[in-house]
Amino acid sequence: MMRISVYWPFFLLFLIVLVGCGGQDSAPKTSLYEDDHAVAEHWPSDLADVAVKLRERFSDSDANTDASSDSFAEIEDLVSWTAEVAADTNLAESDWLPLYQASESLMANLRSAKGVLTPATKTQLESLCSLVDEAASKVPEQLPNLVKDES
């Protein structure tokens, strides 16, 4: 009888540790960063959407060119994301490279403009939108399904 009472606290501690170390999520994480990464609401859905969203913000910022403007900040985001979005497509490097160079040049000008869309940056924005439209029309279709249809 004495042995059971001596081991009883150790048994309870073992049981608590065993239950407490059980899994808490029914599905394992697929990425270490999935909880850390928030996608901005103005993130473009594809390459053509970059130009659409830029034009929307550009027209919004025509009325308000203040440095605190949300439109200006979103224009900066969209310009900085242009090369990344284009790189996620099936574009050839020769079609992707002008987008990268134009967006990098425009980002430098936007940073130095400190929140004000100058005539030069407006012209560059229009040019970038045209480049995006042209490149989006060159994105090849996805490869056809190579699985043989059994019907």
N, C-alpha and C positions, 0 to 999 in steps of 0.2 A: 504494500500500500504506500509505503514511503517513497518508493521509486517513481510511481506515477505522479505524485504531487510535486516532486522535484523537477520533472521534465515537462510538466504542464505549461509553464510560462514560455519555455522554448518552443513547444509545439504551437502555441498561440502566435508567437512572434513569427515563426516560419509560415504559418497560414496567412497572416496579414501581409507579409512580404510577397508571398506567392500570388495572392489576389491583387495586391496593389501593383504588381509588375505586369499585369495583363495588358493586352493591346487595347487602345482606346478608340482607334479608327477602324472601321470595318474594311476600308479600302486603303492600301498603302499609297503613300505619296509617289508620284511619278517624277517629281523634280524637287530638288532641295530648295529651289527658289520660288515655287508656285505661290506661296503665301506672301512673298516679298514684292511681287511685280504687279503693279496696277496699270491697266491700259487706259490711256487718256481718252476722254469722250470724243475728241476730235482726231483720233488716230484714223488714217484713211483705210478703207476696205481693200483697195487695190491701187494700182498706179494711176489709172484715170481719175480716181477719186481725189488724188493729191491736187490736181489742177482745179477740180470742182471746189474743193474746200479752200484752196488758196484764193480763188476768185471771189468766193463768198466773203472771206475775211478781208480781202483787198477792198471790196465795195463797202464793207462795214467801216473799215479804217479810213476811207475817204472822208467820212463825216467826222471822224474823231482820230486824230493822229497823235494824241497825247501818249507819253511814255507809259502811263499806267493803264492804257487800254488793253483789255483782254484780247482784242483782235490782233494787236501788234504782237503780243506774246505767242498767240497761236500761229501767226504767220511765221515767226521765228522757228517754232516747233516743226511746222510742216515743211519748211525749207530744209531744216536740219535732218528730217526724216526721209526726204526725197530719194537720196541715193540708196538708203537702206531698203526702202520699199521697192525701188527698181531692181536692186540686187536680189530680191526674193522672187523675181519673175524669171522667165526663161529668155530674157533679152540677151542678145549677143553682147560681148564686152564693148564692141565698137558702138553700140547703141546706148549702153549704160554709161560709158565714160563721159560723154558730153553732159549728161545729167549731174554726174558727180562734180565735175569741174564747175558747172554753172551754179550749183547749189552751194559749193564751198565759197566761191567768189561772192555770191549774194549774202551768205552768212557773215562774211567779213564786213561787208558794207552795212548790213543791218546792225551789227554790233557797234560799229563806229557811229551810226546814225542816232544811237541812244533813244530809241522810241519814236523817232519822227521819220515818216516815209517821205524821203526827198524825191524830186523828179527822177533822179538817176536810179534810185532803188525801185521806184514804180515801174520804170522801163525794164529793169532787170526782172522784176516779178512777172511782168507780161511775157517777157522772153522765156523765162523758165516754164511758165504755163504752156506756152506753145511747144517747147521742147518735150514736156511731159506728154502733151496730146499726141505729138508725132511718135514718141517712143511707145506710148500705150497702143497705138495702132499697129506696131511692129511685134508686139508680144505674141509669140506663136501659141497656137492652141495646145492644150495638153495632149500628150501622146494618146493615141487610141488604145482602148483596152485590148491587150494582147491575148486575153483568155478566149479560147475558142467557144463559140456559142454551141451548145449541145442540142438545141431545138431544131 
